[in-house]
Amino acid sequence: MRYNPRLLRVEDLREAYARLDEIGPSERGRAIMAPKMVHRVIRVDRLDTRAANILKQNMLSIGGEVSLPREVFDYREKEVPAVISGNLKHYRALIARLKEQPFGLKALAAELEEVLAPAFREESRTLLLGGKEYRLGERTLVMGIVNVTPDSFSDGGRFFRAEDAVEHGLRLAEEGADILDIGGESTRPGSDFISLDEELRRVMPVVEGLAGRAGVPLSIDTTKAEVARRALDAGCAMVNEISAMRLDPDMLPLVVERGVPFCLMHMQGMPKDMQVSPHYRDVIGEIAAFLRERAEAAVRAGADPSNIILDPGIGFGKTLRHNLEILRRLPELKSLGYPLLLGTSRKSFIGMILDLPVEERLEGTAASVALGVAAGADIVRVHDVKEMVRVVRVAEAVAGKGAWRNGEG
């Protein structure tokens, strides 16, 4: 059983009331608790009511707080959510106490340690990619998209010829891309998977044409282990996989064997049907639980945790409201402790907001990228590299990252 703890973004009273309303406390409790929540706030799910009451008593005794739904005081056998708030000192003391408690609280203590580990460590993660070392947290990497498809939603097959795709990739590298992501299979809504032979025919000449010439690491965007294997052999340094290693049983063993970074993405359904009435009871909670489970599966299979990157999957089985909620609450997904890749470039949610076609979504993409950088995205995957590099550098300056950390620059 997992309690699914995750950090909640609570910067002001408005956010505090919104998070409390999700678990349904009494009005009086709501009024009392919200002003106390502007700290580090964690929601947990499926607590035994006895455990919930013990949790509250312990956190209160050390100066923190726990908000519970009304029915917790019925003391009947049921599971309830809780919102915990306090500073890191409170959490250290709470974790020590919970390790001695019954009703699953020892397991909860272990999960709280896990979710707070990045805050406790207060250190940057390092990503080793193609022989280059990137200190994540200090600056945001820009991943340039090289689509080698005739039916891409974003560029309509402009770079379907291998020569055109290679030239495009070289141009993106010159414009400042840190990584080039090469894909030969469209994942737009309604699309079908293509054959192995066709995908290899599309991507391998491009990988071979860019390897050693682009001057930046290459990533292969595929769900097929054989495509990934040949691309890695030809010079790719990373695998970007939209199904989180669920479609091909050979994919996870491959990336573990090769010891390369890989991205696990959340997607509800498959490209063919993912936009047919996507539904969530708790979009952030469900995405967080899925990504945590897939990351843990990778670690159990032997993957180095430092090679794992997570992607919430903007536009993959999500409505406009779901996509906006992900962007607003990105720090909760950062609390999983892995680098985050964010892909908003030219996507349909921007078109819905602005009522604009795909070729006119540059400014909307820029806004989403800037907000993503400020919220902690480690990698942004974009089509318009030159413009988005500029956006990222300004957003980093505002957020105090990169050369602007500690007033430098």
MARTI-980019 format. One record per residue (C-alpha): y, x, z; residue number from 1. Coordinates in nm, 3 decimals. Layout:
# residues N
+---------+---------+---------+-----+
!       y !       x !       z !  nr !
+---------+---------+---------+-----+
!       Y !       X !       Z ! NUM !
...
+---------+---------+---------+-----+
//
This chain:
# residues 409
+---------+---------+---------+-----+
!       y !       x !       z !  nr !
+---------+---------+---------+-----+
!   0.000 !   0.000 !   0.000 !   1 !
!   0.350 !   0.124 !  -0.084 !   2 !
!   0.670 !   0.005 !   0.085 !   3 !
!   0.882 !   0.124 !  -0.208 !   4 !
!   1.178 !   0.276 !  -0.018 !   5 !
!   1.480 !   0.359 !  -0.233 !   6 !
!   1.837 !   0.457 !  -0.173 !   7 !
!   2.089 !   0.178 !  -0.227 !   8 !
!   2.436 !   0.245 !  -0.362 !   9 !
!   2.677 !   0.109 !  -0.101 !  10 !
!   3.026 !   0.251 !  -0.139 !  11 !
!   3.228 !  -0.044 !  -0.008 !  12 !
!   3.195 !  -0.389 !   0.154 !  13 !
!   3.145 !  -0.563 !  -0.180 !  14 !
!   2.833 !  -0.358 !  -0.244 !  15 !
!   2.717 !  -0.408 !   0.115 !  16 !
!   2.732 !  -0.788 !   0.089 !  17 !
!   2.552 !  -0.781 !  -0.248 !  18 !
!   2.260 !  -0.577 !  -0.112 !  19 !
!   2.231 !  -0.799 !   0.199 !  20 !
!   2.233 !  -1.115 !  -0.010 !  21 !
!   1.921 !  -0.991 !  -0.188 !  22 !
!   1.713 !  -1.023 !   0.131 !  23 !
!   1.877 !  -1.342 !   0.267 !  24 !
!   2.002 !  -1.280 !   0.624 !  25 !
!   2.187 !  -1.543 !   0.824 !  26 !
!   2.560 !  -1.581 !   0.759 !  27 !
!   2.644 !  -1.444 !   1.103 !  28 !
!   2.410 !  -1.151 !   1.050 !  29 !
!   2.562 !  -1.090 !   0.710 !  30 !
!   2.913 !  -1.073 !   0.856 !  31 !
!   2.806 !  -0.837 !   1.135 !  32 !
!   2.594 !  -0.600 !   0.929 !  33 !
!   2.801 !  -0.544 !   0.613 !  34 !
!   3.077 !  -0.332 !   0.776 !  35 !
!   2.812 !  -0.102 !   0.923 !  36 !
!   2.646 !  -0.029 !   0.591 !  37 !
!   2.880 !   0.217 !   0.429 !  38 !
!   2.640 !   0.505 !   0.497 !  39 !
!   2.312 !   0.608 !   0.337 !  40 !
!   2.138 !   0.277 !   0.287 !  41 !
!   1.769 !   0.233 !   0.209 !  42 !
!   1.579 !  -0.085 !   0.129 !  43 !
!   1.207 !  -0.111 !   0.204 !  44 !
!   0.969 !  -0.389 !   0.103 !  45 !
!   0.652 !  -0.553 !   0.241 !  46 !
!   0.696 !  -0.467 !   0.608 !  47 !
!   0.469 !  -0.636 !   0.860 !  48 !
!   0.700 !  -0.848 !   1.080 !  49 !
!   0.585 !  -0.654 !   1.388 !  50 !
!   0.668 !  -0.328 !   1.214 !  51 !
!   1.005 !  -0.469 !   1.107 !  52 !
!   1.100 !  -0.550 !   1.466 !  53 !
!   0.988 !  -0.207 !   1.593 !  54 !
!   1.183 !  -0.043 !   1.310 !  55 !
!   1.498 !  -0.232 !   1.406 !  56 !
!   1.463 !  -0.148 !   1.776 !  57 !
!   1.420 !   0.222 !   1.707 !  58 !
!   1.709 !   0.251 !   1.462 !  59 !
!   1.942 !   0.057 !   1.694 !  60 !
!   1.861 !   0.288 !   1.983 !  61 !
!   1.979 !   0.595 !   1.790 !  62 !
!   2.298 !   0.440 !   1.653 !  63 !
!   2.183 !   0.316 !   1.315 !  64 !
!   2.110 !  -0.037 !   1.196 !  65 !
!   1.841 !  -0.244 !   1.028 !  66 !
!   1.911 !  -0.579 !   0.861 !  67 !
!   1.623 !  -0.825 !   0.844 !  68 !
!   1.569 !  -1.174 !   0.698 !  69 !
!   1.572 !  -1.473 !   0.934 !  70 !
!   1.198 !  -1.535 !   0.919 !  71 !
!   1.117 !  -1.197 !   1.076 !  72 !
!   1.167 !  -1.352 !   1.418 !  73 !
!   0.885 !  -1.605 !   1.363 !  74 !
!   0.640 !  -1.322 !   1.449 !  75 !
!   0.379 !  -1.471 !   1.216 !  76 !
!   0.165 !  -1.261 !   0.985 !  77 !
!   0.386 !  -1.209 !   0.682 !  78 !
!   0.563 !  -0.931 !   0.495 !  79 !
!   0.940 !  -0.900 !   0.480 !  80 !
!   1.199 !  -0.664 !   0.328 !  81 !
!   1.453 !  -0.470 !   0.531 !  82 !
!   1.774 !  -0.279 !   0.470 !  83 !
!   1.819 !   0.036 !   0.682 !  84 !
!   2.160 !   0.202 !   0.720 !  85 !
!   2.266 !   0.522 !   0.892 !  86 !
!   2.354 !   0.885 !   0.835 !  87 !
!   2.110 !   1.170 !   0.787 !  88 !
!   2.107 !   1.242 !   1.161 !  89 !
!   1.997 !   0.884 !   1.226 !  90 !
!   1.722 !   0.911 !   0.965 !  91 !
!   1.583 !   1.238 !   1.101 !  92 !
!   1.554 !   1.084 !   1.446 !  93 !
!   1.410 !   0.760 !   1.307 !  94 !
!   1.143 !   0.938 !   1.104 !  95 !
!   1.032 !   1.135 !   1.410 !  96 !
!   0.996 !   0.813 !   1.610 !  97 !
!   0.815 !   0.616 !   1.338 !  98 !
!   0.546 !   0.883 !   1.315 !  99 !
!   0.427 !   0.766 !   1.658 ! 100 !
!   0.434 !   0.393 !   1.581 ! 101 !
!   0.163 !   0.145 !   1.463 ! 102 !
!   0.158 !  -0.129 !   1.195 ! 103 !
!   0.204 !   0.108 !   0.899 ! 104 !
!   0.520 !   0.273 !   1.032 ! 105 !
!   0.366 !   0.620 !   1.017 ! 106 !
!   0.322 !   0.570 !   0.642 ! 107 !
!   0.677 !   0.441 !   0.615 ! 108 !
!   0.801 !   0.758 !   0.792 ! 109 !
!   0.629 !   0.969 !   0.524 ! 110 !
!   0.788 !   0.764 !   0.245 ! 111 !
!   1.132 !   0.790 !   0.404 ! 112 !
!   1.093 !   1.167 !   0.422 ! 113 !
!   1.002 !   1.165 !   0.054 ! 114 !
!   1.292 !   0.952 !  -0.062 ! 115 !
!   1.544 !   1.146 !   0.150 ! 116 !
!   1.405 !   1.488 !   0.062 ! 117 !
!   1.675 !   1.561 !  -0.200 ! 118 !
!   1.948 !   1.483 !   0.056 ! 119 !
!   1.776 !   1.685 !   0.327 ! 120 !
!   1.729 !   1.985 !   0.100 ! 121 !
!   2.081 !   1.965 !  -0.044 ! 122 !
!   1.987 !   2.198 !  -0.326 ! 123 !
!   1.991 !   2.177 !  -0.705 ! 124 !
!   1.672 !   2.140 !  -0.902 ! 125 !
!   1.595 !   2.386 !  -1.178 ! 126 !
!   1.454 !   2.287 !  -1.518 ! 127 !
!   1.287 !   2.562 !  -1.721 ! 128 !
!   1.304 !   2.461 !  -2.085 ! 129 !
!   1.212 !   2.684 !  -2.374 ! 130 !
!   1.271 !   3.001 !  -2.173 ! 131 !
!   1.611 !   2.878 !  -2.054 ! 132 !
!   1.683 !   2.789 !  -1.692 ! 133 !
!   1.908 !   2.489 !  -1.624 ! 134 !
!   2.033 !   2.419 !  -1.272 ! 135 !
!   2.041 !   2.040 !  -1.267 ! 136 !
!   2.311 !   1.882 !  -1.060 ! 137 !
!   2.560 !   2.146 !  -1.163 ! 138 !
!   2.611 !   2.001 !  -1.510 ! 139 !
!   2.470 !   1.728 !  -1.736 ! 140 !
!   2.264 !   1.829 !  -2.039 ! 141 !
!   2.329 !   1.664 !  -2.377 ! 142 !
!   2.018 !   1.579 !  -2.581 ! 143 !
!   2.088 !   1.527 !  -2.951 ! 144 !
!   1.876 !   1.271 !  -3.136 ! 145 !
!   1.704 !   1.368 !  -3.462 ! 146 !
!   1.539 !   1.054 !  -3.604 ! 147 !
!   1.298 !   1.115 !  -3.891 ! 148 !
!   1.232 !   0.748 !  -3.963 ! 149 !
!   1.317 !   0.511 !  -4.249 ! 150 !
!   1.392 !   0.221 !  -4.014 ! 151 !
!   1.584 !   0.362 !  -3.718 ! 152 !
!   1.818 !   0.103 !  -3.562 ! 153 !
!   2.095 !   0.361 !  -3.530 ! 154 !
!   2.112 !   0.557 !  -3.854 ! 155 !
!   1.910 !   0.349 !  -4.103 ! 156 !
!   1.695 !   0.637 !  -4.224 ! 157 !
!   1.984 !   0.868 !  -4.318 ! 158 !
!   1.779 !   1.171 !  -4.210 ! 159 !
!   1.434 !   1.059 !  -4.327 ! 160 !
!   1.400 !   1.353 !  -4.569 ! 161 !
!   1.291 !   1.665 !  -4.380 ! 162 !
!   1.570 !   1.875 !  -4.533 ! 163 !
!   1.834 !   1.625 !  -4.421 ! 164 !
!   1.686 !   1.604 !  -4.070 ! 165 !
!   1.681 !   1.983 !  -4.029 ! 166 !
!   2.040 !   2.010 !  -4.148 ! 167 !
!   2.137 !   1.731 !  -3.907 ! 168 !
!   1.963 !   1.903 !  -3.617 ! 169 !
!   2.138 !   2.233 !  -3.688 ! 170 !
!   2.471 !   2.051 !  -3.697 ! 171 !
!   2.402 !   1.883 !  -3.360 ! 172 !
!   2.318 !   2.223 !  -3.208 ! 173 !
!   2.647 !   2.363 !  -3.340 ! 174 !
!   2.830 !   2.067 !  -3.188 ! 175 !
!   2.700 !   2.155 !  -2.842 ! 176 !
!   2.362 !   1.984 !  -2.795 ! 177 !
!   2.159 !   2.148 !  -2.518 ! 178 !
!   1.831 !   1.997 !  -2.647 ! 179 !
!   1.724 !   1.840 !  -2.978 ! 180 !
!   1.486 !   1.542 !  -2.952 ! 181 !
!   1.280 !   1.494 !  -3.269 ! 182 !
!   1.104 !   1.163 !  -3.331 ! 183 !
!   0.919 !   1.021 !  -3.630 ! 184 !
!   0.828 !   0.674 !  -3.504 ! 185 !
!   1.087 !   0.400 !  -3.461 ! 186 !
!   1.084 !   0.230 !  -3.121 ! 187 !
!   1.346 !  -0.032 !  -3.202 ! 188 !
!   1.263 !  -0.388 !  -3.085 ! 189 !
!   1.001 !  -0.547 !  -3.309 ! 190 !
!   0.873 !  -0.222 !  -3.454 ! 191 !
!   0.504 !  -0.134 !  -3.499 ! 192 !
!   0.336 !   0.198 !  -3.425 ! 193 !
!   0.261 !   0.415 !  -3.728 ! 194 !
!  -0.051 !   0.619 !  -3.806 ! 195 !
!  -0.108 !   0.969 !  -3.674 ! 196 !
!  -0.106 !   1.117 !  -4.024 ! 197 !
!   0.223 !   0.951 !  -4.114 ! 198 !
!   0.393 !   1.064 !  -3.794 ! 199 !
!   0.275 !   1.422 !  -3.844 ! 200 !
!   0.396 !   1.413 !  -4.205 ! 201 !
!   0.741 !   1.310 !  -4.086 ! 202 !
!   0.802 !   1.533 !  -3.785 ! 203 !
!   0.618 !   1.862 !  -3.842 ! 204 !
!   0.838 !   1.992 !  -4.128 ! 205 !
!   1.143 !   1.916 !  -3.912 ! 206 !
!   1.003 !   2.086 !  -3.601 ! 207 !
!   0.904 !   2.388 !  -3.809 ! 208 !
!   1.244 !   2.391 !  -3.980 ! 209 !
!   1.438 !   2.385 !  -3.654 ! 210 !
!   1.220 !   2.609 !  -3.436 ! 211 !
!   1.381 !   2.950 !  -3.405 ! 212 !
!   1.689 !   2.841 !  -3.602 ! 213 !
!   1.857 !   2.581 !  -3.383 ! 214 !
!   1.911 !   2.815 !  -3.089 ! 215 !
!   1.837 !   2.536 !  -2.839 ! 216 !
!   1.509 !   2.394 !  -2.700 ! 217 !
!   1.331 !   2.126 !  -2.902 ! 218 !
!   1.174 !   1.808 !  -2.761 ! 219 !
!   0.914 !   1.595 !  -2.938 ! 220 !
!   0.952 !   1.217 !  -2.897 ! 221 !
!   0.602 !   1.072 !  -2.941 ! 222 !
!   0.329 !   0.867 !  -2.776 ! 223 !
!   0.047 !   1.056 !  -2.954 ! 224 !
!  -0.111 !   1.359 !  -2.788 ! 225 !
!  -0.207 !   1.518 !  -3.120 ! 226 !
!   0.152 !   1.499 !  -3.246 ! 227 !
!   0.273 !   1.651 !  -2.918 ! 228 !
!   0.009 !   1.925 !  -2.935 ! 229 !
!   0.104 !   2.033 !  -3.287 ! 230 !
!   0.476 !   2.012 !  -3.211 ! 231 !
!   0.434 !   2.228 !  -2.899 ! 232 !
!   0.233 !   2.478 !  -3.103 ! 233 !
!   0.516 !   2.486 !  -3.360 ! 234 !
!   0.789 !   2.556 !  -3.105 ! 235 !
!   0.879 !   2.240 !  -2.911 ! 236 !
!   0.938 !   2.294 !  -2.540 ! 237 !
!   0.932 !   1.937 !  -2.404 ! 238 !
!   0.762 !   1.600 !  -2.456 ! 239 !
!   0.962 !   1.275 !  -2.441 ! 240 !
!   0.716 !   0.986 !  -2.401 ! 241 !
!   0.829 !   0.621 !  -2.395 ! 242 !
!   0.511 !   0.476 !  -2.241 ! 243 !
!   0.510 !   0.710 !  -1.939 ! 244 !
!   0.176 !   0.858 !  -2.058 ! 245 !
!  -0.006 !   0.522 !  -2.069 ! 246 !
!  -0.087 !   0.490 !  -2.440 ! 247 !
!  -0.284 !   0.807 !  -2.509 ! 248 !
!  -0.522 !   0.929 !  -2.236 ! 249 !
!  -0.498 !   1.284 !  -2.372 ! 250 !
!  -0.120 !   1.310 !  -2.334 ! 251 !
!  -0.097 !   1.374 !  -1.960 ! 252 !
!  -0.372 !   1.640 !  -1.958 ! 253 !
!  -0.194 !   1.806 !  -2.250 ! 254 !
!   0.146 !   1.845 !  -2.082 ! 255 !
!  -0.023 !   1.957 !  -1.760 ! 256 !
!  -0.223 !   2.221 !  -1.948 ! 257 !
!   0.083 !   2.346 !  -2.136 ! 258 !
!   0.307 !   2.342 !  -1.829 ! 259 !
!   0.604 !   2.197 !  -2.021 ! 260 !
!   0.870 !   1.953 !  -1.900 ! 261 !
!   0.805 !   1.590 !  -1.994 ! 262 !
!   0.992 !   1.263 !  -1.961 ! 263 !
!   0.835 !   0.943 !  -1.826 ! 264 !
!   1.017 !   0.627 !  -1.937 ! 265 !
!   1.000 !   0.273 !  -1.805 ! 266 !
!   0.930 !   0.005 !  -2.064 ! 267 !
!   0.829 !  -0.356 !  -2.004 ! 268 !
!   0.587 !  -0.446 !  -2.285 ! 269 !
!   0.574 !  -0.247 !  -2.609 ! 270 !
!   0.836 !  -0.208 !  -2.886 ! 271 !
!   0.680 !  -0.497 !  -3.083 ! 272 !
!   0.738 !  -0.750 !  -2.802 ! 273 !
!   0.950 !  -0.580 !  -2.535 ! 274 !
!   1.261 !  -0.789 !  -2.605 ! 275 !
!   1.076 !  -1.123 !  -2.599 ! 276 !
!   1.214 !  -1.275 !  -2.277 ! 277 !
!   1.199 !  -0.969 !  -2.047 ! 278 !
!   1.192 !  -1.081 !  -1.683 ! 279 !
!   1.211 !  -0.910 !  -1.343 ! 280 !
!   1.229 !  -1.040 !  -0.988 ! 281 !
!   1.401 !  -0.716 !  -0.882 ! 282 !
!   1.483 !  -0.497 !  -1.181 ! 283 !
!   1.575 !  -0.180 !  -0.990 ! 284 !
!   1.292 !  -0.218 !  -0.741 ! 285 !
!   1.033 !  -0.269 !  -1.014 ! 286 !
!   1.159 !   0.019 !  -1.227 ! 287 !
!   1.168 !   0.248 !  -0.922 ! 288 !
!   0.814 !   0.152 !  -0.820 ! 289 !
!   0.682 !   0.206 !  -1.174 ! 290 !
!   0.849 !   0.545 !  -1.219 ! 291 !
!   0.736 !   0.662 !  -0.875 ! 292 !
!   0.376 !   0.561 !  -0.954 ! 293 !
!   0.377 !   0.739 !  -1.290 ! 294 !
!   0.530 !   1.054 !  -1.140 ! 295 !
!   0.269 !   1.052 !  -0.864 ! 296 !
!  -0.007 !   1.007 !  -1.123 ! 297 !
!   0.126 !   1.310 !  -1.308 ! 298 !
!   0.132 !   1.520 !  -0.991 ! 299 !
!  -0.223 !   1.412 !  -0.906 ! 300 !
!  -0.327 !   1.523 !  -1.255 ! 301 !
!  -0.189 !   1.869 !  -1.181 ! 302 !
!   0.167 !   1.853 !  -1.316 ! 303 !
!   0.433 !   2.071 !  -1.158 ! 304 !
!   0.687 !   1.826 !  -1.007 ! 305 !
!   0.969 !   2.043 !  -1.143 ! 306 !
!   0.856 !   1.951 !  -1.496 ! 307 !
!   0.889 !   1.573 !  -1.443 ! 308 !
!   1.193 !   1.386 !  -1.579 ! 309 !
!   1.241 !   1.010 !  -1.541 ! 310 !
!   1.411 !   0.761 !  -1.776 ! 311 !
!   1.485 !   0.400 !  -1.669 ! 312 !
!   1.449 !   0.289 !  -2.031 ! 313 !
!   1.780 !   0.124 !  -2.117 ! 314 !
!   1.708 !  -0.141 !  -2.383 ! 315 !
!   1.330 !  -0.119 !  -2.353 ! 316 !
!   1.228 !  -0.460 !  -2.223 ! 317 !
!   1.566 !  -0.536 !  -2.064 ! 318 !
!   1.838 !  -0.795 !  -2.117 ! 319 !
!   2.209 !  -0.716 !  -2.115 ! 320 !
!   2.223 !  -0.803 !  -1.744 ! 321 !
!   1.927 !  -0.573 !  -1.667 ! 322 !
!   2.086 !  -0.280 !  -1.853 ! 323 !
!   2.416 !  -0.320 !  -1.671 ! 324 !
!   2.238 !  -0.341 !  -1.336 ! 325 !
!   2.057 !  -0.014 !  -1.410 ! 326 !
!   2.384 !   0.161 !  -1.491 ! 327 !
!   2.553 !   0.025 !  -1.178 ! 328 !
!   2.268 !   0.130 !  -0.951 ! 329 !
!   2.156 !   0.455 !  -1.111 ! 330 !
!   2.187 !   0.646 !  -0.779 ! 331 !
!   1.899 !   0.437 !  -0.641 ! 332 !
!   1.676 !   0.578 !  -0.915 ! 333 !
!   1.809 !   0.929 !  -0.844 ! 334 !
!   1.669 !   0.886 !  -0.494 ! 335 !
!   1.319 !   0.918 !  -0.641 ! 336 !
!   1.388 !   1.292 !  -0.638 ! 337 !
!   1.341 !   1.374 !  -1.007 ! 338 !
!   1.594 !   1.453 !  -1.284 ! 339 !
!   1.713 !   1.144 !  -1.470 ! 340 !
!   1.746 !   1.109 !  -1.846 ! 341 !
!   1.975 !   0.828 !  -1.964 ! 342 !
!   1.970 !   0.688 !  -2.318 ! 343 !
!   2.247 !   0.436 !  -2.390 ! 344 !
!   2.367 !   0.566 !  -2.727 ! 345 !
!   2.466 !   0.288 !  -2.973 ! 346 !
!   2.225 !   0.043 !  -2.808 ! 347 !
!   2.238 !  -0.333 !  -2.850 ! 348 !
!   2.376 !  -0.406 !  -2.504 ! 349 !
!   2.695 !  -0.226 !  -2.612 ! 350 !
!   2.704 !  -0.437 !  -2.927 ! 351 !
!   2.664 !  -0.754 !  -2.718 ! 352 !
!   2.955 !  -0.661 !  -2.492 ! 353 !
!   3.190 !  -0.562 !  -2.775 ! 354 !
!   3.048 !  -0.784 !  -3.052 ! 355 !
!   3.024 !  -0.479 !  -3.279 ! 356 !
!   2.759 !  -0.347 !  -3.522 ! 357 !
!   2.569 !  -0.028 !  -3.446 ! 358 !
!   2.799 !   0.197 !  -3.648 ! 359 !
!   3.101 !   0.091 !  -3.437 ! 360 !
!   2.965 !   0.157 !  -3.087 ! 361 !
!   3.105 !   0.506 !  -3.029 ! 362 !
!   3.360 !   0.407 !  -2.765 ! 363 !
!   3.112 !   0.183 !  -2.585 ! 364 !
!   2.859 !   0.464 !  -2.581 ! 365 !
!   3.125 !   0.699 !  -2.443 ! 366 !
!   3.198 !   0.461 !  -2.155 ! 367 !
!   2.830 !   0.429 !  -2.064 ! 368 !
!   2.775 !   0.805 !  -2.086 ! 369 !
!   3.075 !   0.880 !  -1.864 ! 370 !
!   2.958 !   0.631 !  -1.603 ! 371 !
!   2.607 !   0.772 !  -1.623 ! 372 !
!   2.731 !   1.126 !  -1.562 ! 373 !
!   2.938 !   1.011 !  -1.264 ! 374 !
!   2.633 !   0.829 !  -1.123 ! 375 !
!   2.412 !   1.137 !  -1.145 ! 376 !
!   2.240 !   1.142 !  -1.486 ! 377 !
!   2.101 !   1.491 !  -1.551 ! 378 !
!   2.044 !   1.447 !  -1.926 ! 379 !
!   2.214 !   1.205 !  -2.167 ! 380 !
!   2.039 !   1.133 !  -2.499 ! 381 !
!   2.296 !   1.067 !  -2.772 ! 382 !
!   2.351 !   1.045 !  -3.147 ! 383 !
!   2.717 !   1.155 !  -3.158 ! 384 !
!   2.687 !   1.496 !  -2.997 ! 385 !
!   3.032 !   1.641 !  -3.061 ! 386 !
!   3.211 !   1.340 !  -2.912 ! 387 !
!   2.969 !   1.294 !  -2.622 ! 388 !
!   2.984 !   1.662 !  -2.520 ! 389 !
!   3.358 !   1.612 !  -2.472 ! 390 !
!   3.299 !   1.292 !  -2.277 ! 391 !
!   3.043 !   1.462 !  -2.054 ! 392 !
!   3.267 !   1.760 !  -1.978 ! 393 !
!   3.556 !   1.533 !  -1.871 ! 394 !
!   3.326 !   1.310 !  -1.665 ! 395 !
!   3.187 !   1.623 !  -1.495 ! 396 !
!   3.539 !   1.738 !  -1.410 ! 397 !
!   3.618 !   1.403 !  -1.250 ! 398 !
!   3.286 !   1.406 !  -1.060 ! 399 !
!   3.335 !   1.767 !  -0.946 ! 400 !
!   3.036 !   1.904 !  -1.139 ! 401 !
!   2.993 !   2.209 !  -1.359 ! 402 !
!   3.280 !   2.456 !  -1.360 ! 403 !
!   3.486 !   2.204 !  -1.166 ! 404 !
!   3.259 !   2.214 !  -0.859 ! 405 !
!   3.456 !   2.338 !  -0.556 ! 406 !
!   3.778 !   2.334 !  -0.750 ! 407 !
!   3.675 !   2.591 !  -1.012 ! 408 !
!   3.791 !   2.570 !  -1.374 ! 409 !
+---------+---------+---------+-----+
//
